[in-house]
Amino acid sequence: MGCGSVGSGNLELIFDSVGHFGRYQIFLYFICAFQNISCGIHYLASVFLSVSPQHTCRPPGNVSQVLFQDISSWRLEDIWTQFSIGREDHIIVQLQDGEIWELTSCHRFRRDDKSSLNYDYNGHKSSFPCLDGYIYDKSKWRSTVVTEWDLVCNREWFGRLIQPTFMLGVLLGAVIFGYLSDRAGRRLVLWATSTGVFLFGIAAAFTFDYYSFIVARFLLAISGSGYLVVVFVYVTEFVGMKSRTWASIHLHSFFAFGTMVVALTGYLVRTWWIYQIVLSTVTVPFVLCCWMLPETPFWLLSEGKYEEAQKVIDTMAKWNRTRSCKLSELLSLDHNGSAGAVEIPAYIFVCFGMDHVGRRSILVFSLLSSAVTNGVIMVIPKDYHVWCVVATMAGKFSIGAAFGLVYLYTAELYPTSVRSLAVGSGSTVGRVGSIAAPFCIYLSSVWIFMPQLLVGTLAFVSGVLTFMLPETLGKPLTTTWEETEKESSSGKLLSTTDNTELENIAVVNSEDSGLNK
């Protein structure tokens, strides 16, 4: 196909010439997508890092005999299979000096009467805090962050802050690197964030106290969030319109695969710092390959770097075994102007729906469906466990579809000059929910269905507000605010599939501009 002089809003014609999703884009796509696995891993790693095993106060001396209900043993470690934390559960130990102590998960009591080692005791006893630390059940995990720094009892809230603090970092990373990506370029940010994910991931495994661990995880969250936002924009700008939906949405599938790796690694590795190192090594292949990633033609053109953009297009055409296209012929360039586990099926549903029904319609449907399922959960009787699971999975499907869709929809709504910032800002607002989610559970003490009511209401309001957004199905990505405003005001779309009409326009414009010599 020939190249003609058309508006820069039709930069999508590059992909008609050199390939929408050829070998070059596939190569770049899987390099970027592989790193998404690592991001998914670190987002969910705290599920196992912060496991709180069964525990009891450590007695103030060497134990000679242990009694739990009707079970007697010589070692405390042997009673965990029978021990369950409860109000009445406690362990009786006799020390080598004859003292008898009652041990609970957060308190210990010394019996004044040393005559007999009975489980039930009605005599006087003195209470003492757990100054000698705790004894943990190591049958499942040899060590976790909780056991490393005794994040139990009056320090339990330190453990509960691990994931919210991480999500605060996710929020900040989306804004910071979204902005930097629009200013400094997509490639530089991908290099920086992927290196940060590796270094801070390893650093978290070698931290010497709780606070340094939190700082390392916080910086890891900023890096990982920055990568996720920018890589989505990067892929969107490198893939043609015909393949953009599937390519962009299935980036989330790699993230979901990362959560599966977390579960497998947690099953095989039971020491938290080794577990953290193993998970961090997933980033190594990307760090070794990321230097091969080029800058996107969209960003280069928005910055006026036409020669560099041409080199990228030439490389893309060479890899895809197609004829390259001269940007000077394709675009009317103004060189003096400014240039400012139910989730994967949900993503497949989104891909089909977005390309046939439209972005806005599917987003509205997903959000309102999520609101409805939250309402349904509230009216299902407690004894109907199967229906509760079905409704919960339906809600997860709906919100997962909305999550996968909103990234691409946001990227298509905004021009190249602020695209990463727009996606990052949207991700930031979403992370507010991630930070608040662990604490929303406590709303059930006010009313058992208060969390569902809150989430359902937010989904309903979001679905209604989405009706006000324009449809982007079939429209090319814009480079500047002027093009975006023009597209919105005209409401007209030059079909990118009508190759005959485009070629006629190209011939006429080429003759008029004197390029056809």
N, C-alpha and C positions, 0 to 999 in steps of 0.2 A: 504494500500500500504506500502511496506517496505521502509526503509531508507538506502541509500547507500552512498559511499564516492565519491563525485563529487566535481568539482571546486566551489569556493565560489561565482562565478558569477551566479551559479544556486541556489542561496539561495531562489529563487522563489519556489523551490520544497517544502519548508516549508508549503506554502499555499495549495499545492496539498494534503498534509497530514492532516493539521488541519483545512482547510476550507478557501476558497478565500474571502468570505464575509458572514461569519456566524454570530451567535448572538452576539459574542464578538465584532466583527468589526462594526456591526450595532449599538450597544450600544455606542461605542466610536465615531462613525461617526456622530450620531445625537447630541451628546454632543458638538462636535466641530462645526458642521454645524449651530447649534443654535446661537453660538457666531458670526457667519458670518452675521446673521441678524442684530446684534448690530453694526457691522462694516459698513454695508450698510447704516444704519440709520445715523451714524455720518458723513459719507462721504457726504450725501445729506442734512444734517440738515440745513446748511447755506442758503438753498433756502428759508426757512421761517424765520430763525433767522435774516437775513439781509434784509428783505423786507423793501422797502422805500415807505411809504404811502404818500398820498397827504399832503402838508403842506404849511403853510404861515408864514410870520414873525409875531411875537407877538408884538402888539402895546404897547407903553410905558405908559400904564394906564388902568383904568377900562373902558370897552366899554358900551355905552348907546344905540347904534343903529348900525346895520350892513346893508350894501347894496351891492348886487352883481347883476350887470346888472339890471333887473326889479324885483328882489326879495329882500324883506326887512325882517329883523329878529332882534331879540334882542340878540341872541347869535351866536358867530362864529361857534360853533359846528353844527349848524343846516343847514349850507349852503353847506356841502361837497357833497351832492348828486347832486348838480348842478355845482359844481366847477371842472374844468379840467385845468391842468397846461398848459399854452400856452403863447405866446409872448404878447398877448393883454389882457389876463385874469388878473384881479386884484380885490381885495376886498376893499370896502370903509367902514371905521368905524368912528363913531363919539364918542369921549371920553366924560366922564362926565364933564370935564372942558371945553368942547366945541370945542376942537381941532379936525380937520378932517385929517385922514391919509389914504393913499393908500398903501395897503399891497400886495406884490407879494411873490413868493416862496422864494426868496433870498434877496429882498430889500424892503425898506419902505420909503414912501415920505410924508412929512407934507405939507399940503396946507396952503398957506399964507392967502387965503380968507376963512373965516369961515361962510360966509353968508348962503350958501345952501348946502344940502347933495345930490349932483348930481353925477351920475356915470361918465359922461363926464366932463372934466375940462381942460381948456386951459390956466389957470392962472399960476403964478409962484409957484413952490413948491421946498422944500429942501429935499435932499436925505440923508438917515441915514442907517448905517449898522444894522443888526439884533442882537443888543447887548442884547436884552431881551429874546432871544431864539425863539422858534417856536411853533406853534399850529399845531397838527397833526390830521389827519382823523383817528378816532378810531372805525369806524364802522365795520372794518374787523379784525384789530389787535389792542388789547389794548395797547401792547407795543412790540417793537422789539429792536434789538441791535442799529438800526439806531435812533429810537426815544429816547432810553436810554441815548445816548451820542451825540445826534445831529450830526449824520454823513451825513449831507446834505450840499449843496452849496459848499463853499470852503473847507469843510471837507468830501466831498463825496468820495474822493479817498481813505480815510481811510476805508470806507465800501467796496470799490472794492478790497481792499487788503485781506479781510477776507478769501476768498476761495483760492487764490494763496498761501497765507502763510500756510494754512492748507495742500495744496498739496506739498509744500516744506518739511513739516514735514513727509508726506507720502514717499517722495523720500528718506529722510535720514533714516527713520525707516526701509525701505526695506533693505538697505545696512547694517545698524548696527545690526539688529536682525538676518538677514540672516547669517552674520558672526558668531555672538554669538551662534546661533543654531548649527552650525557645530562644534564649540569648546566646548560648555557647555551642549549641548543636546537639543532635541526638547521640551521635557516636561517642563524643567525649564523656557524656553523662553515663552511657552504658558501660564504658571502661571503668569509670570511677566507682559506680555503684556495685558492679560485679566484683571488683577488687575489694571493696569495703565489706561485702557479704562474706567473702572468704576470710579476710583478716579478722573481722570482728567475731565471726563464727568460731574460729580457732581460739581467739582471745577469751571468749566466754568459757571455754573448757579449762583454762589455766588461771582463772580468777582466784584470788586468795581470800575474799570475803564476800558477803552478800551484796554489799554496795557496789563493788567493782563488777560483780556479775550483772547487776541491774544496768549499770552504765554500758557494759559491753553489749548486752542484749538490746538496749535502747538505740545505740549506734547501729547495730545490726538491723534493727527494724527500719531506721531511717534509710539505710542503704537499700534494703530489699524492697521497700515501698517505692523508692525512687526508680529502681529498675523496672518494677512492674508497670508503673505509669508510662515511663518513656518507651519501653519495649513495645507496648501496645500501639503507641503512636508511630514508632519506627516501622513496625510490620504494616500498619495501615497505609503508610506512605510509600511502601515498596511493592505493594501488591495491587494489581489492577482491579477495577471495579467489579469485573465478572467473578473474581475469586476472593474478593476482600471479606465478604461475610463469613465464609467457612474458615478462612485463614485466621481472621481476628478472633472469632468466637472460640475456636479450638485451642487458642493459647491458654484459655482457662482450663481446658482438659488436662494439659500438662501440669498445671498447678494442682488440680485434683489428684493427679497421679502421684505428686509429691506427698500428699497426705497419706496415701497408701504406703509409701516407702517409710514414713514415720512409724506406722504400726508394725511393719515387718522388722525394722531396725530395733524398735522397742522390745519386740519379742526375742530377738537374738542377743542384744547387748543390754546388760542389766546394771552397768555402772554409768552414772550420769555423764561424767566428763569424757569417757571413752565414746559413749553414745553421741555426745555433741561433736567430737572430732570426726567420727564416721560420717555424720550427716553433713558436716562442712566440706568434706572431700568431694562431695557431688559437684561443687562449684569449680573444681580444678580444671576439667576439660574446657569449660567456657572461658575461664581466665586465660588459658593457653591459646584459645582460638579467637578471642574478641578483637585482637589487633587486625584481623582480616575484614572486619565489618566496615563498609564504606558509609559516608554520610548520605542522607536521603536527598534525591534530586529536588524534592519540594523545598526542603530547608535551604539548600544551596541557592536555589533560584530566588527564594524570598530574601536572601541576604545579598543578592546581586553577584554571586559567584558562578557565573555562567560557564566558564571554562572547566571548572571542577565538576559541575553538573554534567557537562557534555562527556567528560571522561567516564563518569559512572554509567551513563547511558550506553556509551560505547562498550564498556566491559559487560554490561548486562546483555547487550545484543550478541556479543561474541560468545558468551556462555550459552545463551539460548539458541545460538545458531540461526539468528535472524539478521536482517539488514538494520544497521543503526539509523538513527533519525537525527538530523541536524536541528538543534533547538532554535537556531536563528531562523530556520524556515518554518518550524512548527509553531513558534510563539511570536506574538507581537510584543517584543520586549522594550520597555522604557528604561534605558540604562541610567537615566538621571533621576528616575522616580524613587520614592521611598518604598520599602517593603517591611511593615511592622509583623457419691455412689449412686444419688439421684441427680447429681449435677450434670454429669455427662449426657444422659438422655435429655435433660432440659436444654443443654446447649445445642443438641441435634434438632430439637423442636424449634429453637430460636432460629437456627440457620434456614430451615425450610420456611418458617413463617415470615421472617424478615424479607426474604427475596420474593415472596408471593403476595403477602398481605400488606407489608410495610413495617417500618421500624416503630412508628408511633402506635399503630393499632396493637401490635404484639406487646409492646411495653405496657399500654393501658390494660390489656387483657391480663397480663401476668400480675400486675400490681393489684388489680381488683380481685383476681382469683385468690391471691394471697390473703387479702382482707376477708374474703368470704370464708376461706378455710379456717382462719383464726376464729371467726364467729361460730363455725360449725363445731370446732373443738370445745367451745365453751358450753355447748348444749348436749354433748355426748355424755351419757352416764359413765361414772367411773368404772363400772364393772365391764363395760364394753371395750376391753383392751384392744382387740383387733381393729375396731373402727377408729379408735384413737390413733393407732399407728398409721392406718390408711390416711386419715385426715392430716396427720403430721407430715407424712411423706408427700402428700399432695401440696401442702403449704411449702415444703422445702423445694419441691419441683418448681412451683410458681415463682418463688423468690429467687431461686437459682437461675431461672430463665431471665428474669428482670436484671439480675446482676450481670449476666453474660452479655445482655443486649445493651445496657446503658453505656458501657465503655465505647462501643463502636458508634452508637447514636451520638454521643457527645463529641467524639472525634470528627464526625461528619457535619456537625452543626457549626463548628468554629473553623476559622481560617488557619493556615499554616503558622502564621505569626504568633498565635496564642493557643495553638491546639494542645500542646503538652500541659500548659498552665490550666486550660479548661478541664482536661481529663484529671489532672492532679487535684484541682480544687473540688471537683465532684467526688473524687476518691476520699478527699479529706473529710467532707461532710459525712460520707459513709462510715469513716473510721470513728467518728463521734459515737455512732451506734455501737461499734465494736468495743469501745472503751466502757460504755455504759451498760452493755449487755450483762456482764457478770453481776452487776449490782441490781439490775432490774428483777432478778430472781427474788430479791428480798421484798418486792412489792406484793408477792403472793401472801405475805403475812397480813397485809391490809385486806386483800380479797384474793382468793385463790386464782382467779382468772384475770387479775389486773395486768400481768405481763402480756397475755394474749390480746387484751383490749387495747393496750398501748400500741403494740406492733400492728394490729389490724387497722387501727385508726390512722396511723402514719401511712400505711400502704394505701388505704382508701383515698386520703387527701392527695398523696403523690399521684395516684392514678387519675384523679379528676384534673389535677393541674397539668398533667401530660397532654390533655386535649388541646392546650393552648400552644403547644410546640408545633413547628412545621414538619412536614414529612421530607425525608432525605433519600428515599428509595430511588435509585437510578440517577441521582444527581452527582456530578463530579465534585471532588474536593476543591475548595477554594483556597487561594493563596493569601489574599488580603481582605481587609474589612470591606473595602469598596466592592469587591466581587461578591462577598457574602450578602451585602445589602442589595446589590443588583439582582442576585438570584432570588432573594426573598420578595423583592418588590415586583419583579416581572412575573414570577410564578411559571416561567416557561423553561423548557429544558431541551437542549439540543441533543437528540438521540445519538448515543455513541455507537449504536449498532447499525445506523444507516450509513454504511461506508460509501455508497455511491454518491450521496449528497455531500459528504465531507470531501470526497475527492474532487467534486465539481467546484466546491468552494476553494479548495486548495489551488486548483489550476487557475481560477480567476484571480485570486489574490497574488499568486506567484507572478502572473503576467503583469498585474498592475504595479507590483513592487519592483519589477525588473530583475527578480531572482531567477527567472526561467530563461537563462541565456545559454 
